[in-house]
Amino acid sequence: MFAFELHEIRSAELRRQAEDARLVREAVRSRRAARREAAARRAAVPEEVHTGRRSRRRLPGTA
């Protein structure tokens, strides 16, 4: 009887761990999909127009 109870406890623990792992995978999948959608939205927005002006030159460092 004792061995069967230990088996039931272990089985329940494994089921909980499997459910936790499924939830983590689902969260990762949804975050990845949200990042992809955000990147697609950013790509759909036209880029900023850059002027022909050169960027400011840096001064040489002092010794």
Order of alpha helices (4+ residues) and beta strands (2+ residues): alpha
